[in-house]
């Protein structure tokens, strides 16, 4: 699949640029819902650049809501990234805040609005870690408040040395994730204490950890819907030869290019 995507990209002179000021140029624009300014966020930029060295990134977090929505209208993809816990009042568990970490209400509001707008416009969406969680909440699902206390497991989903937190996932057959990655299982890196509890009705599970924790989701019925995929792991931290990282990036860029071509017609 990697070769197929590269052929499509080069033959169509695909660029992935996050500079929305010149929409007439054939350059893809990817919005990044970055939150806290920690060094790990550089991984997102490097990951995108590994798929296209011309890629630039628009960070939405430091914009006003109106500015972010205006920018998004000129983008070809939205990546909803990892970060702080989502306020549990958003999914009916507001009485259980004590077991959560810090909240970022501004970010919650921003990302719910960006997701809604992206879906309205048909912009491809890719969720990572918290991104998977907030997509599930946005569509009516809920979260496990704290995996260590709420879910019996020996799988380490979070450790102090977060750069070396690896575990296996099992990919569900007959899913877009299975098609894109071309694997039935693999090792991924993640760092989280929450995960999907009640899955939103519009989604289906495309991967799980060995303890049953949902690790990836996609549309249950993708017909007539824009591209959406989300994973609990961090593909931007994984090696380029891992199909659960690189193949997903290529798929996202391909879908972003398709969206661009549709809107340039």
C-alpha positions, 0 to 999 in steps of 0.5 A: 500500500505504501507504494500505491500511495506514493505513486498517487502523491507524486503523480498528482504533485501533492503538497501538504502545506498549512498556509491557507493564504493562497488556496489557489495553489495546490497545497494541502492544509492540515490543522493541528489542535495542539494544546500544551506547549511540551516538547513532545508536540514536535513529534507531530510536526516531524511525523507529518513532514516525514510524509511530505517535507513541504508540510507546515502546520497551523496550530489552532489552540492559540486562536480565538474560536472564530479565528480557528473556525475561519482557518479550518474552512480553508484546511484539508485535514484536522488532526485532533491530538493528545493532551489533558483529560476532557471535563467529564461533565461532557459525558455525564460523569461530572461527579467523578472529577477527582480521579481526573487530571487537569482540565482545559475547558478552552481546549474542550470547547475549541475541539468540539467546535472544530470537530463539528465544523470539519464534519459539516465541511467534509474535512478529513479528521484523524484523532490521536489519544485524547483526540480519539476520546473527544471524537467519541464524546462529540458523537455521544459516547463516554469514557472510562474515568481511570483505567487502573481503578475501573478496568482489570488489566495487566496491560500498562497503558501509562508509565512514568517513562512515557517514551517507552510505554509499548503494548500490543494491539489487535486489529479488527478484520474488515476495517479500514484500519486493517486495510490501511495497515495490512496487519492483524496486530502490532506493537504501539506506544501510548500513554493514557489513563482514560479510554473509551467506555460507551462507544458512540453508536456511529462508530465501530471498533477497529482495534483493541488492546489485549485487555479489551480496551478500545484502541482505534475507531472508525465510522460504522457506516462510512458511506456518504461520510468524510474520512474519519479515523482515530487511534488511542496510541501515538503514531507520531512517536513510532518508527517509520517502518511500523505500519500502524504509524506510517501507513496511517499517515499516508492514508490521512495525506491521501484523504486530505489530497482527495478533499483538496482535489474535490474542492478545486474542481 
